[in-house]
């Protein structure tokens, strides 16, 4: 009887110890299988995991989103508007929304949805919605962010609302050859008399120089590009968030 109790205590003590997995298993087998929100949570498990997650063998698009998340949550403009945005969030069927968006895209031959956008819709934490750009938010809000005296009433357009982003053919200018028409979706609309917006290229068609612009973001006036402002969607988000932070520091009213 005493031996049985002793054995039970030994087994309990052994099984209650935390299992320490080798770093190689975590980096190449465990973390790469985690979706974005699990990777974010994993950094809060242990100091070892917090250190290892950024070095895991992740999909490039998921790594870009993970880096974007930690950039966003430190942004003054995000922190200033978060309380209001959080109250306006509503649930939506992520796989269903994505399937409809992909149907919209594949109707145009040679067009594809960038992996960053696909994973953002499926895995991004809704509580970290930024720039009023999220399928679970309304199209055109008015809100007061209230970061001291800097942030006033802000009017923006949510291109990813229930109606989905506008998809259109935009002409990419070339200094020596005719412009190339590429299919793009609208990301951000600027105020003004002339239609000015940021557009994401979905088209694999090459331009006159034989270069493809898939995944790049252009600023466009009307139906023609003005300039390229980012090489990827996540880079564009950082660019726009930094602009909002800069306006907040200067006391300007965002567009």
C-alpha positions in Angstrom: 0.0 0.0 0.0 2.8 2.4 0.9 4.6 1.6 -2.3 1.5 2.3 -4.3 1.0 5.7 -2.7 4.7 6.5 -3.2 4.5 5.5 -6.8 1.4 7.7 -7.3 3.2 10.7 -5.8 6.2 10.1 -8.1 4.0 9.8 -11.2 2.1 13.0 -10.2 5.2 14.9 -9.6 6.7 13.8 -12.9 3.6 14.5 -15.0 3.1 17.9 -13.4 6.4 19.2 -14.7 6.3 21.5 -17.7 7.4 19.9 -20.9 10.4 21.8 -22.4 10.4 21.3 -26.1 13.6 21.8 -28.1 13.9 25.1 -29.9 14.2 23.3 -33.3 10.8 21.6 -32.7 9.1 24.9 -31.8 10.7 26.9 -34.6 10.1 24.4 -37.4 7.2 22.2 -36.4 5.0 24.0 -33.7 4.9 27.7 -34.4 4.6 27.4 -38.2 1.2 25.6 -37.7 -0.2 28.4 -35.5 -2.6 31.0 -37.0 -1.8 34.7 -36.3 -3.8 35.1 -33.1 -2.2 31.9 -31.6 1.2 33.3 -32.4 0.3 36.5 -30.6 -0.9 34.6 -27.6 2.2 32.3 -27.7 4.5 35.2 -27.0 2.8 35.5 -23.6 3.3 31.9 -22.5 7.0 31.9 -21.5 10.1 34.0 -21.9 11.4 31.2 -24.2 8.4 31.4 -26.5 8.4 35.2 -26.5 12.0 35.1 -27.7 11.5 32.3 -30.3 8.3 33.3 -32.0 9.8 36.1 -34.2 12.4 33.6 -35.4 10.0 30.8 -36.3 9.7 29.4 -39.9 6.5 31.2 -40.7 4.8 31.9 -43.9 6.0 35.3 -45.3 2.5 36.8 -45.3 1.9 35.6 -41.7 5.2 37.0 -40.6 4.4 40.3 -42.2 1.0 40.4 -40.3 2.7 39.5 -37.0 5.1 42.4 -37.4 2.3 44.7 -38.5 0.3 43.8 -35.4 3.1 44.8 -33.1 3.6 48.0 -35.1 -0.1 48.9 -35.0 -0.7 48.4 -31.3 2.1 50.9 -30.5 0.6 53.6 -32.8 -0.8 56.7 -31.1 -3.5 57.0 -33.7 -4.6 53.4 -33.1 -4.6 53.9 -29.3 -6.5 57.1 -29.6 -9.3 55.7 -31.8 -9.4 52.2 -30.4 -12.1 52.7 -27.7 -14.6 54.0 -30.2 -13.8 51.5 -33.0 -14.0 48.6 -30.5 -17.6 49.6 -29.6 -18.6 49.6 -33.3 -17.2 46.2 -34.2 -19.6 43.5 -35.3 -19.1 39.8 -36.0 -19.0 38.6 -39.6 -18.5 35.2 -41.2 -14.8 35.4 -42.2 -14.6 32.4 -44.5 -17.9 33.4 -46.2 -16.7 37.0 -46.7 -13.4 35.8 -48.1 -15.1 33.3 -50.5 -17.3 36.1 -51.9 -14.3 38.4 -52.3 -12.3 35.7 -54.1 -15.2 35.1 -56.4 -15.2 38.8 -57.2 -11.5 38.6 -58.0 -11.4 35.4 -60.0 -14.0 36.7 -62.4 -11.2 38.7 -63.9 -8.6 36.4 -65.6 -5.1 36.8 -64.4 -6.2 38.4 -61.0 -5.5 36.9 -57.6 -5.9 38.0 -54.0 -2.6 38.6 -52.2 -1.9 36.2 -49.4 -1.6 39.1 -46.9 -5.2 40.1 -47.5 -6.5 36.5 -47.3 -4.8 35.9 -43.9 -5.7 39.3 -42.6 -9.4 38.6 -43.2 -9.2 35.1 -41.7 -6.8 35.6 -38.8 -6.4 39.3 -37.8 -7.7 40.1 -34.3 -10.8 42.2 -34.8 -10.0 44.3 -31.7 -6.9 45.5 -33.5 -8.9 47.0 -36.4 -7.1 50.1 -37.7 -7.8 53.1 -39.9 -11.5 52.1 -39.9 -10.5 49.4 -42.4 -12.2 46.1 -41.5 -15.1 44.0 -42.8 -16.7 44.1 -39.4 -17.1 47.9 -39.5 -19.6 50.2 -41.3 -18.7 52.0 -44.5 -18.5 55.7 -43.5 -18.3 56.6 -39.8 -18.0 59.8 -38.0 -16.1 59.5 -34.7 -14.2 61.5 -32.2 -10.8 59.8 -31.3 -10.0 62.3 -28.5 -6.2 62.0 -28.1 -5.8 65.1 -26.0 -6.5 68.1 -28.3 -5.0 66.6 -31.4 -7.7 64.2 -32.8 -10.9 65.7 -33.9 -13.8 64.4 -36.0 -12.5 62.1 -38.7 -14.3 61.0 -41.8 -12.9 57.9 -43.6 -14.2 55.3 -46.0 -14.1 51.6 -45.1 -13.4 49.9 -48.4 -13.9 46.4 -46.9 -17.4 46.9 -45.6 -20.3 44.5 -46.6 -20.2 45.8 -50.2 -16.6 44.7 -50.7 -13.8 46.9 -52.2 -14.3 48.5 -55.5 -12.5 46.6 -58.3 -11.6 48.6 -61.4 -9.2 48.8 -64.3 -6.5 51.4 -63.6 -4.0 52.6 -66.1 -0.3 52.5 -65.0 1.5 55.3 -66.6 4.8 54.8 -68.5 7.1 57.6 -69.7 7.9 56.0 -73.1 5.1 53.5 -73.8 1.3 53.4 -73.7 -0.2 53.0 -70.2 -1.0 49.4 -69.1 -4.4 48.7 -67.6 -4.3 46.6 -64.5 -7.1 45.4 -62.3 -7.0 46.8 -58.7 -9.1 47.1 -55.6 -9.6 50.3 -53.7 -8.0 50.5 -50.3 -8.3 54.2 -49.2 -10.2 57.1 -50.6 -8.8 60.7 -50.2 -11.1 63.7 -49.9 -11.2 66.2 -52.8 -13.1 67.1 -55.9 -11.0 64.8 -58.1 -11.4 61.1 -57.3 -8.1 60.3 -55.4 -7.5 56.9 -53.8 -5.0 54.2 -53.0 -5.4 51.0 -55.1 -3.9 47.5 -54.6 -2.8 45.6 -57.8 -4.4 42.2 -58.2 -3.3 41.7 -61.8 -0.3 39.6 -62.9 -0.2 41.3 -66.3 3.2 42.7 -67.1 3.7 46.4 -68.1 5.6 47.7 -71.2 8.9 46.9 -69.5 7.9 43.3 -68.7 7.5 44.0 -65.0 4.6 42.9 -62.9 3.1 45.0 -60.1 1.1 42.4 -58.3 0.6 43.2 -54.6 1.9 46.8 -55.0 -0.1 49.8 -53.9 -0.5 52.9 -56.1 -1.9 56.4 -55.5 -4.3 57.1 -58.3 -6.2 60.2 -59.6 -9.2 59.1 -61.4 -8.4 56.0 -63.5 -4.7 56.7 -63.8 -1.8 56.0 -61.3 0.0 59.0 -59.9 2.8 57.1 -58.1 3.6 53.9 -56.3 3.5 54.3 -52.6 4.2 50.7 -51.3 5.5 47.4 -52.5 2.9 45.4 -50.4 -0.3 45.9 -48.5 1.3 45.6 -45.1 3.9 48.2 -46.1 1.0 50.5 -47.2 -0.7 50.1 -43.9 2.4 51.2 -42.0 2.7 54.2 -44.3 -0.8 55.4 -43.7 -0.7 54.7 -39.9 2.6 56.7 -39.7 0.8 59.6 -41.6 -2.0 59.5 -39.1 0.5 59.5 -36.2 2.3 62.5 -37.7 -0.9 64.5 -38.1 -1.8 63.7 -34.5 1.5 65.0 -33.3 1.2 68.2 -35.3 -2.4 68.8 -34.3 -3.8 68.5 -37.8 -7.1 67.0 -38.6 -6.8 63.7 -40.5 -8.6 63.4 -43.9 
